[in-house]
Amino acid sequence: MKADRSAKKTLKVTQVKSTIGFNKKQGDVVRSIGLRRIRHTVEVPDTPEMRGMIHKVRHLVTVE
């Protein structure tokens, strides 16, 4: 079981730009990723759904 968790890939997502002035739906996507403010970083699972969300707000975040 422990090997399963460590085998899962994650992405580090950092918000680099404010959501003010952009479409409200994009702000909602940033919040649903788990980001709260500029320079806030979260680790998210590397899934197709998460990659789609990141792609939608790729101008507001950086990914490692």
ROBANU-139362 format. One record per residue (C-alpha): residue number from 1; residue in three letters; x, y negated, z negated. Coordinates in pm, 1 decimal, decimal comma. Example, Ala and Ser with C-alpha at 12.3 -4.5 7.8 and 13.67 -1.06 7.14 Angstrom:
<sites>
- 1; ALA; 1230,0; 450,0; -780,0
- 2; SER; 1367,0; 106,0; -714,0
</sites>
This chain:
<sites>
- 1; MET; 0,0; 0,0; 0,0
- 2; LYS; 278,7; -241,7; -89,3
- 3; ALA; 452,7; -175,3; 243,7
- 4; ASP; 131,2; -274,1; 425,3
- 5; ARG; 126,2; -620,1; 270,5
- 6; SER; 491,1; -691,4; 340,4
- 7; ALA; 455,4; -572,3; 701,2
- 8; LYS; 191,8; -835,3; 781,4
- 9; LYS; 322,8; -1139,2; 962,2
- 10; THR; 254,7; -1492,4; 841,6
- 11; LEU; 293,5; -1838,5; 989,4
- 12; LYS; 399,5; -2150,7; 800,4
- 13; VAL; 177,8; -2438,9; 908,1
- 14; THR; 256,7; -2798,4; 807,9
- 15; GLN; 31,7; -3097,7; 865,6
- 16; VAL; 237,9; -3378,1; 1020,4
- 17; LYS; -31,1; -3621,5; 1132,6
- 18; SER; -347,6; -3760,4; 977,4
- 19; THR; -687,2; -3639,0; 1096,9
- 20; ILE; -825,5; -3992,9; 1080,7
- 21; GLY; -910,4; -4116,0; 1428,7
- 22; PHE; -955,9; -3767,9; 1572,6
- 23; ASN; -1267,1; -3561,5; 1629,6
- 24; LYS; -1438,2; -3458,8; 1302,2
- 25; LYS; -1433,7; -3094,4; 1410,0
- 26; GLN; -1054,7; -3107,4; 1429,0
- 27; GLY; -1044,9; -3239,2; 1071,5
- 28; ASP; -1268,6; -2949,2; 969,6
- 29; VAL; -1028,7; -2702,6; 1134,6
- 30; VAL; -729,6; -2851,8; 950,8
- 31; ARG; -915,9; -2818,5; 619,0
- 32; SER; -1020,4; -2459,8; 696,9
- 33; ILE; -656,2; -2368,7; 765,2
- 34; GLY; -594,1; -2482,2; 407,0
- 35; LEU; -410,9; -2809,8; 465,7
- 36; ARG; -497,6; -3102,5; 239,9
- 37; ARG; -259,5; -3386,6; 323,8
- 38; ILE; 35,4; -3485,8; 542,3
- 39; ARG; 350,1; -3274,9; 476,4
- 40; HIS; 141,6; -3006,3; 302,9
- 41; THR; 251,9; -2654,5; 406,3
- 42; VAL; 56,0; -2330,3; 382,0
- 43; GLU; 127,6; -1972,6; 484,7
- 44; VAL; -149,0; -1816,3; 690,1
- 45; PRO; -182,3; -1467,1; 840,1
- 46; ASP; -72,7; -1431,4; 1201,7
- 47; THR; -406,1; -1332,1; 1356,4
- 48; PRO; -563,6; -1426,2; 1690,5
- 49; GLU; -830,4; -1625,8; 1506,4
- 50; MET; -574,9; -1829,1; 1312,3
- 51; ARG; -365,7; -1887,0; 1625,2
- 52; GLY; -677,5; -2021,6; 1797,5
- 53; MET; -741,2; -2262,4; 1510,8
- 54; ILE; -379,6; -2379,8; 1517,4
- 55; HIS; -397,8; -2425,0; 1894,7
- 56; LYS; -703,6; -2650,6; 1855,2
- 57; VAL; -510,9; -2889,0; 1625,9
- 58; ARG; -159,2; -2836,1; 1762,9
- 59; HIS; -110,6; -3214,7; 1791,2
- 60; LEU; -161,5; -3252,0; 1412,0
- 61; VAL; 51,2; -2964,1; 1279,6
- 62; THR; 384,7; -2786,3; 1319,4
- 63; VAL; 430,5; -2409,9; 1298,4
- 64; GLU; 730,7; -2204,4; 1183,4
</sites>
